[in-house]
């Protein structure tokens, strides 16, 4: 019995309740001080994640898929190479007519998807994961497969779950479209190498 995902307190209760069951199953009831600290830290991250998730839902985002296999188990052929991948989550916002590809990140500090992928000072790609996901979702015609007509945009984002709890949240890659041709060219170069 799931709560309304726009309800922060209900979502917090659900996430932390499920986490506590898993944690107790794995570590039991008698916890060392370090495990108590880790448990509390994770509870704080989950509480903040629930807040940000509820906010996202109130802003019109709904989840269409989690752990989505691109192209099913067959993958997608791109420039003669079969590519398989799994996207953490895909959301849709009917009001914005936008799909959002989300990659979860747990780390010390929140990360920007753009700075993790593009080295602006060196003017070169460090990572092509999110641009590749976007290209494959477009090639697969994901929106039409889901019965969505009028989808005008696809954005990519990180859902940051850092130790610095105040930095928790969804960080969109706002100018990805201007960088996508360069990413696409780099992907083609790698495939043909």
Wavefront OBJ file of the C-alpha trace (Angstrom):
o trace
v 0.000 0.000 0.000
v 1.965 2.987 -1.294
v 1.450 6.616 -0.268
v 0.686 9.450 -2.641
v 4.157 10.152 -4.008
v 3.495 13.886 -3.771
v 3.198 13.481 0.016
v 6.654 13.996 1.477
v 5.908 12.580 4.941
v 4.264 9.427 3.574
v 7.104 8.873 1.146
v 9.697 9.409 3.907
v 7.903 6.908 6.119
v 7.814 4.346 3.300
v 11.476 4.740 2.289
v 12.862 4.726 5.814
v 10.570 1.864 6.866
v 11.735 -0.312 3.963
v 15.353 0.670 4.583
v 15.094 -0.257 8.286
v 13.745 -3.727 7.401
v 16.596 -4.352 4.962
v 19.190 -2.994 7.374
v 17.856 -5.128 10.275
v 17.812 -8.250 8.085
v 21.414 -7.674 7.098
v 22.920 -6.434 10.402
v 20.491 -7.491 13.139
v 19.352 -5.397 16.084
v 22.654 -5.034 17.982
v 24.616 -2.472 15.988
v 28.159 -1.267 16.466
v 28.692 2.474 16.794
v 29.973 2.702 13.210
v 26.883 0.874 11.891
v 24.600 3.139 13.929
v 26.342 6.148 12.385
v 26.056 4.718 8.862
v 22.399 3.854 9.420
v 21.611 7.365 10.617
v 23.504 8.883 7.692
v 21.541 6.751 5.218
v 18.236 7.615 6.913
v 19.050 11.316 6.535
v 19.842 10.808 2.831
v 16.585 8.928 2.298
v 14.557 11.576 4.134
v 16.020 14.298 1.920
v 15.528 12.138 -1.185
v 11.850 11.728 -0.226
v 11.521 15.502 0.059
v 13.067 16.037 -3.386
v 11.072 13.191 -4.940
v 7.779 14.578 -3.608
v 8.738 18.014 -4.938
v 9.438 16.508 -8.362
v 6.027 14.771 -8.323
v 4.258 17.988 -7.345
v 5.997 19.636 -10.326
v 4.309 17.133 -12.640
v 6.965 14.425 -13.080
v 5.849 10.791 -13.092
v 8.048 7.723 -13.403
v 7.528 5.585 -16.488
v 10.354 3.075 -16.025
v 13.074 2.050 -13.598
v 16.075 -0.105 -14.529
v 14.974 0.253 -18.154
v 16.735 -2.085 -20.610
v 17.425 -0.015 -23.727
v 16.107 -1.918 -26.731
v 14.965 -4.749 -24.477
v 17.372 -7.613 -24.088
v 18.441 -7.266 -27.725
v 19.867 -3.762 -27.400
v 19.965 -1.209 -30.209
v 22.248 -1.133 -33.225
v 24.055 2.189 -33.544
v 26.432 2.649 -36.504
v 26.710 -1.123 -36.909
v 27.394 -1.883 -33.233
v 24.860 -3.483 -30.900
v 24.614 -1.471 -27.690
v 22.916 -2.555 -24.503
v 22.372 -0.479 -21.422
v 20.177 0.036 -18.424
v 18.778 3.426 -17.472
v 18.141 3.921 -13.753
v 14.886 5.789 -14.297
v 12.818 7.560 -16.945
v 10.244 10.195 -15.971
v 7.720 12.147 -18.016
v 6.136 15.533 -17.433
v 2.890 15.990 -19.397
v 2.821 19.762 -18.838
v 6.375 20.239 -20.118
v 5.982 17.467 -22.739
v 9.421 16.274 -21.632
v 11.064 12.935 -20.886
v 13.788 12.945 -18.233
v 16.492 10.275 -18.093
v 17.770 9.999 -14.523
v 21.003 8.434 -13.318
v 21.313 7.999 -9.529
v 24.586 9.131 -7.961
v 25.737 8.526 -4.405
v 28.973 10.260 -3.503
v 30.613 12.637 -1.050
v 29.260 15.724 -2.827
v 26.586 16.362 -5.446
v 27.749 16.151 -9.042
v 26.764 18.071 -12.143
v 26.009 15.804 -15.113
v 27.630 18.291 -17.476
v 30.921 18.590 -15.564
v 31.086 14.801 -15.094
v 30.776 14.269 -18.852
v 32.501 17.275 -20.441
v 35.919 18.667 -19.496
v 35.301 22.285 -20.496
v 38.898 23.479 -19.984
v 40.279 20.601 -22.054
v 37.345 20.727 -24.480
v 36.965 16.959 -24.502
v 34.524 14.280 -23.358
v 35.252 12.433 -20.105
v 32.107 10.290 -20.177
v 29.408 9.684 -22.771
v 26.860 7.764 -20.687
v 23.994 10.286 -20.597
v 24.443 11.550 -24.186
v 24.471 7.920 -25.354
v 21.307 7.177 -23.370
v 19.574 10.138 -24.977
v 20.666 9.112 -28.479
v 19.502 5.523 -27.907
v 16.146 6.561 -26.411
v 15.562 8.772 -29.469
v 16.605 5.989 -31.867
v 14.366 3.509 -30.052
v 11.457 5.983 -30.299
v 10.764 5.424 -26.604
v 8.029 8.066 -26.279
v 5.948 6.507 -29.064
v 6.477 3.020 -27.567
v 4.989 4.378 -24.348
v 2.040 5.904 -26.197
v 3.190 9.466 -25.572
v 2.319 11.834 -28.376
v 3.706 15.330 -28.493
v 6.874 14.687 -26.478
v 8.951 17.731 -27.376
v 12.119 17.254 -25.352
v 14.364 14.733 -23.627
v 16.545 15.923 -20.759
v 19.135 14.043 -18.745
v 19.774 14.446 -15.036
v 21.511 13.090 -11.973
v 19.546 12.303 -8.839
v 22.303 13.151 -6.361
v 22.277 11.340 -3.007
v 25.485 12.701 -1.463
v 26.772 12.541 2.104
v 26.264 16.309 2.113
v 22.494 15.890 2.552
v 21.699 19.527 1.750
v 22.996 18.880 -1.796
v 20.480 16.064 -2.413
v 18.304 16.559 -5.458
v 17.758 16.197 -9.170
v 20.266 18.152 -11.255
v 19.304 18.558 -14.922
v 21.873 18.926 -17.675
v 20.340 22.093 -19.081
v 22.408 22.739 -22.204
v 22.916 19.155 -23.336
v 21.230 19.711 -26.699
v 23.948 22.162 -27.753
v 26.616 19.581 -26.822
v 24.849 16.520 -28.257
v 26.266 16.815 -31.811
v 29.806 16.716 -30.398
v 28.950 13.746 -28.181
v 27.355 11.961 -31.123
v 30.482 12.524 -33.236
v 32.696 11.165 -30.433
v 30.467 8.098 -30.048
v 30.686 7.453 -33.822
v 34.474 7.860 -33.665
v 34.713 5.309 -30.833
v 32.442 2.804 -32.593
v 34.382 3.016 -35.862
v 37.809 2.733 -34.165
l 1 2 3 4 5 6 7 8 9 10 11 12 13 14 15 16 17 18 19 20 21 22 23 24 25 26 27 28 29 30 31 32 33 34 35 36 37 38 39 40 41 42 43 44 45 46 47 48 49 50 51 52 53 54 55 56 57 58 59 60 61 62 63 64 65 66 67 68 69 70 71 72 73 74 75 76 77 78 79 80 81 82 83 84 85 86 87 88 89 90 91 92 93 94 95 96 97 98 99 100 101 102 103 104 105 106 107 108 109 110 111 112 113 114 115 116 117 118 119 120 121 122 123 124 125 126 127 128 129 130 131 132 133 134 135 136 137 138 139 140 141 142 143 144 145 146 147 148 149 150 151 152 153 154 155 156 157 158 159 160 161 162 163 164 165 166 167 168 169 170 171 172 173 174 175 176 177 178 179 180 181 182 183 184 185 186 187 188 189 190 191 192 193
